[in-house]
């Protein structure tokens, strides 16, 4: 009888769980309400034969009941540590800081391939535990373009923050932003911004650099939704090289350019010290203050939900800078649905990691592991 039961179990597993077990990890980064797998995406995985476990979360934009309704297995937050060894752990942001070996396959933004602080410690945990990392930032197609990105919503949310800061500056509020929060949807965000602009004598002139890219298009769309005056720059307009003194004639600057080479800065402290400066708010959507290619070399740390602004100038001609590395978290619903659907196409191929984006991602991981 025992043998018969075992055979039945094996047959059941082959028939119904022949595809990987996806384990959605609860996010622990403060103010991070986004997810890499929405209930809609989980439902599609289950329909395709995947087993899906979802950790309970107090901060996700989606309720545990939303996942339970599509037949996900609901598990305790943080229980991925003891998940079956063949489970693939899916998340977005950093793992909680620990030192135990990592034995699973993980998919998330590890921020460990560009010599970031602590990268060797993290990859050593993978090496010791014989785990594997498929970094979301480096899941790329044959043209080395990321197959899934939050860029559009980063630009949209960054532009929204810049308008809020500009309105508050005009009302004499100091600091221009503090203790910001997320929104249930973009409609409620746009409604609040429109009301703020109604109380202003004029509307800001917005310059978007990198307007043709993912984040740039999001910033442009936000400006147009509010009927703002928007100037769109891309490669043609920046080809001559900075600094660009024309920036001082704008009210708001949105930097949406991903720079991967050394080039003259877009702005300088000397330029911003001009008495004729109109520029009041800068949003660095690209947000890479720690890299050597930062085109806005006037700040050196990221900002947060609690303290969104760095005051570059606080006199009669204020200048606020916003540089958050998780801007899409302000619209966690739309950004998760969009990103999750982009990623889902490739998660559905995880039953054969010899194809698609997975071999290149694994090769890069191995290269980094070998460099330790």
C-alpha positions in Angstrom: 0.0 0.0 0.0 2.8 2.4 0.9 4.5 1.8 -2.4 1.2 2.4 -4.3 0.7 5.6 -2.4 4.2 6.8 -3.2 3.7 6.0 -6.9 0.4 7.9 -6.9 2.2 10.9 -5.3 4.9 10.8 -8.0 2.3 10.6 -10.8 0.3 13.5 -9.2 3.4 15.6 -9.0 4.4 14.9 -12.6 0.9 15.7 -13.8 0.2 18.7 -11.8 3.5 20.1 -10.5 5.8 19.4 -13.3 6.5 23.1 -13.6 8.5 25.1 -11.0 7.3 26.1 -7.6 7.3 29.9 -7.4 7.6 31.4 -3.9 6.6 35.1 -3.7 8.7 36.6 -0.9 7.2 39.3 1.3 9.0 42.6 0.8 10.8 44.1 3.9 12.1 47.4 2.5 10.3 50.3 4.2 7.5 51.9 2.2 7.8 49.2 -0.5 4.3 48.2 -1.5 5.0 46.8 -4.9 5.3 43.2 -5.9 6.9 41.2 -8.8 3.8 39.0 -9.0 0.2 40.3 -8.8 -2.8 38.1 -8.1 -3.7 38.2 -11.8 -0.2 37.0 -12.6 -0.3 34.3 -10.0 -3.6 33.0 -11.5 -2.0 32.8 -14.9 1.0 30.8 -13.5 -1.3 28.4 -11.7 -3.4 27.9 -14.8 -0.2 27.0 -16.6 0.7 24.3 -14.1 3.0 26.2 -11.7 2.7 25.9 -7.9 2.6 29.3 -6.3 3.2 30.1 -2.7 2.7 33.7 -1.5 4.0 35.0 1.8 1.6 37.0 4.0 2.4 40.7 3.8 1.2 43.8 5.8 2.6 46.3 3.3 1.8 44.9 -0.1 -0.7 46.8 -2.2 -2.5 43.5 -2.7 -4.2 41.7 0.2 -3.5 38.1 1.1 -7.1 37.3 0.3 -6.5 38.5 -3.3 -4.0 35.7 -3.8 -6.0 33.2 -1.8 -8.9 33.8 -4.1 -6.9 32.6 -7.1 -5.8 29.4 -5.3 -2.3 30.5 -4.1 -0.8 28.7 -1.1 -0.6 31.4 1.6 2.5 31.0 3.9 4.1 33.0 6.7 6.2 36.0 5.9 9.9 35.2 5.8 9.3 31.4 5.5 11.1 31.3 2.2 14.2 30.5 4.2 12.8 27.0 4.9 11.0 26.6 1.5 11.7 23.4 -0.5 15.1 23.6 -2.0 13.8 23.5 -5.6 11.4 26.5 -5.0 12.3 29.6 -6.9 12.2 32.6 -4.6 10.7 35.7 -6.3 10.9 39.2 -4.9 11.7 42.8 -5.8 14.0 44.6 -3.4 16.9 43.5 -1.1 16.9 40.4 1.1 16.8 41.1 4.8 20.4 41.4 6.1 21.6 38.1 7.5 24.7 35.9 7.0 23.3 32.4 6.5 24.0 30.6 3.2 21.5 31.1 0.4 20.5 27.7 -1.0 17.7 28.7 -3.3 17.3 30.2 -6.8 16.4 33.8 -6.3 14.9 36.4 -8.7 15.1 40.0 -7.5 17.0 43.3 -7.7 20.1 42.4 -5.8 22.2 45.6 -6.5 25.4 43.5 -6.3 26.9 43.7 -9.8 28.2 47.2 -9.8 30.5 47.1 -6.8 27.7 48.4 -4.5 28.3 48.4 -0.8 28.2 44.8 0.6 28.1 43.1 -2.8 30.8 40.6 -1.9 29.2 39.6 1.3 25.9 38.9 -0.5 27.4 36.9 -3.3 29.5 34.9 -0.9 26.3 33.8 0.8 25.1 32.5 -2.6 28.4 30.8 -3.3 28.5 29.1 0.1 24.9 27.8 -0.2 25.2 26.9 -3.9 22.2 29.1 -4.6 21.7 31.0 -7.8 20.7 34.6 -8.6 18.8 35.8 -11.6 19.0 39.6 -11.1 16.0 41.4 -12.4 18.1 44.3 -13.5 20.0 42.0 -15.9 17.2 40.0 -17.4 17.8 41.3 -21.0 16.8 40.4 -24.5 19.1 39.8 -27.5 19.6 43.6 -27.8 20.6 43.8 -24.1 17.4 45.7 -23.3 15.7 44.9 -20.0 12.7 42.7 -20.6 10.8 44.3 -17.7 11.2 47.7 -16.1 9.4 50.2 -13.8 10.8 53.1 -15.8 7.6 54.5 -17.0 6.1 54.7 -13.5 9.3 56.1 -12.1 9.1 59.0 -14.5 5.4 59.5 -13.9 5.8 59.4 -10.1 9.0 61.6 -10.1 7.3 64.2 -12.2 4.3 64.2 -9.8 6.6 64.8 -6.9 8.3 67.7 -8.7 4.9 69.4 -9.3 4.0 68.9 -5.6 7.3 70.4 -4.5 6.9 73.4 -6.9 3.4 74.1 -5.6 4.5 73.9 -2.0 7.5 76.2 -2.7 5.1 78.8 -4.2 3.0 78.6 -1.1 6.1 79.1 1.2 6.0 75.6 2.6 9.4 74.5 4.0 10.7 71.9 3.3 8.9 71.6 0.0 8.1 68.0 0.7 8.0 65.8 3.8 6.5 62.5 4.8 5.0 61.6 1.4 2.8 58.6 0.9 1.6 56.2 -1.8 -1.7 56.5 -3.7 -4.4 53.8 -4.4 -4.3 54.8 -8.1 -3.0 57.5 -10.5 -6.5 59.1 -10.7 -6.3 60.1 -7.0 -2.8 61.4 -7.5 -3.7 63.5 -10.5 -6.8 64.9 -8.8 -4.7 66.1 -5.8 -2.1 67.7 -8.1 -4.7 69.5 -10.2 -6.2 71.0 -7.0 -2.8 72.2 -5.9 -2.2 73.9 -9.3 -5.5 75.6 -9.2 -4.2 77.7 -6.3 -1.1 78.8 -8.2 -1.0 82.0 -10.3 0.8 80.2 -13.1 2.0 76.7 -14.1 5.6 75.5 -14.1 7.6 75.0 -17.2 9.0 71.4 -17.2 12.1 70.1 -18.9 12.4 66.4 -19.4 15.8 65.1 -20.4 15.7 61.6 -21.9 12.1 62.2 -23.0 12.0 59.3 -25.5 13.0 56.7 -22.9 10.7 54.7 -20.6 11.0 57.0 -17.6 11.1 60.1 -19.8 7.8 59.2 -21.5 6.2 58.7 -18.0 7.4 62.2 -17.0 6.1 63.7 -20.2 2.7 62.0 -19.8 2.3 63.3 -16.3 3.1 66.9 -17.4 0.7 66.7 -20.3 -2.1 65.2 -18.1 -1.9 68.4 -16.0 -1.6 70.6 -19.1 1.8 71.9 -18.1 4.3 73.4 -20.4 6.8 70.6 -21.2 10.0 70.8 -23.1 11.3 67.4 -24.4 15.0 66.8 -24.8 16.7 63.6 -25.9 19.9 62.7 -27.8 19.7 65.4 -30.4 19.3 68.2 -27.8 22.1 67.0 -25.5 24.6 66.0 -28.2 26.7 69.2 -27.7 27.4 68.2 -24.1 26.7 70.0 -20.9 26.6 72.0 -18.7 23.3 73.3 -20.2 22.7 76.8 -19.1 19.2 76.7 -20.6 18.1 74.5 -17.7 18.1 77.6 -15.5 15.3 79.0 -17.6 13.0 76.1 -16.6 11.0 75.7 -13.4 11.4 72.0 -13.1 14.1 69.6 -14.4 13.3 65.9 -14.8 16.5 63.9 -15.4 15.5 60.6 -17.0 18.8 59.7 -18.7 20.5 56.4 -17.9 24.2 57.3 -18.3 26.7 54.5 -18.8 29.7 56.5 -19.8 31.7 59.5 -18.6 30.4 62.8 -20.0 30.2 66.4 -19.1 27.6 67.1 -16.3 24.2 68.6 -17.2 24.4 71.1 -14.4 27.1 72.5 -12.0 26.9 74.2 -8.7 28.4 77.3 -10.3 25.7 77.4 -12.9 23.0 77.0 -10.2 24.4 79.9 -8.2 23.4 82.3 -11.0 21.1 85.1 -9.8 19.0 84.6 -12.9 18.1 81.0 -12.1 14.4 80.2 -12.4 14.9 76.5 -11.8 13.2 75.6 -8.5 12.9 71.8 -8.5 15.1 68.9 -9.8 14.0 65.3 -9.9 16.8 62.8 -10.7 14.6 59.9 -11.8 17.8 58.0 -12.9 19.1 58.4 -9.3 22.7 57.2 -9.3 24.5 59.5 -6.9 27.0 56.9 -6.0 28.2 56.2 -9.6 31.0 58.0 -11.4 28.8 58.8 -14.3 26.3 60.9 -12.4 25.3 63.8 -14.7 23.9 65.8 -11.7 27.0 65.9 -9.5 25.5 68.2 -6.9 24.3 65.6 -4.4 25.6 62.4 -2.9 22.8 60.5 -1.3 19.3 59.2 -2.2 16.2 60.7 -0.6 13.3 58.9 1.1 9.5 58.9 1.6 10.1 60.5 5.0 12.6 63.1 3.7 12.0 63.4 -0.1 14.0 66.6 -0.7 17.5 67.8 -0.4 17.6 71.6 -0.2 20.3 72.7 -2.6 19.4 76.4 -2.0 17.1 77.6 0.8 17.3 81.4 0.5 14.9 83.7 -1.4 15.5 81.6 -4.5 15.0 78.0 -3.2 16.0 74.9 -5.1 14.9 71.4 -4.0 16.3 68.1 -5.3 14.4 64.8 -5.2 16.3 61.5 -5.8 14.4 58.5 -4.7 15.4 55.0 -5.9 11.9 53.6 -5.5 9.7 56.2 -7.1 7.2 53.7 -8.6 6.3 52.8 -5.0 4.1 55.9 -4.9 1.8 54.1 -7.4 2.2 50.5 -6.3 -0.9 49.2 -8.0 -0.3 50.4 -11.5 3.4 49.9 -11.4 3.1 46.3 -10.1 0.5 45.4 -12.7 2.5 46.8 -15.5 5.9 45.4 -14.4 4.4 42.0 -13.3 2.8 41.5 -16.7 6.1 42.3 -18.5 8.0 39.8 -16.3 5.3 37.1 -16.4 6.0 36.3 -20.0 9.4 35.1 -18.9 8.5 33.6 -15.6 6.2 31.3 -17.6 9.4 29.9 -19.2 11.1 28.9 -16.0 10.4 25.3 -16.6 13.3 25.4 -19.2 16.0 27.8 -18.0 18.2 26.8 -21.0 16.2 29.3 -23.1 15.2 32.9 -23.2 16.7 35.4 -20.7 17.8 32.9 -18.1 21.1 31.5 -19.6 22.6 35.0 -20.0 21.5 36.0 -16.4 23.0 32.8 -15.0 26.3 33.3 -16.9 26.6 36.9 -15.5 25.9 35.6 -12.0 28.6 32.9 -12.4 31.1 35.6 -13.7 30.5 37.7 -10.6 30.7 34.7 -8.3 34.1 33.7 -9.8 35.4 37.2 -9.2 35.1 37.0 -5.4 
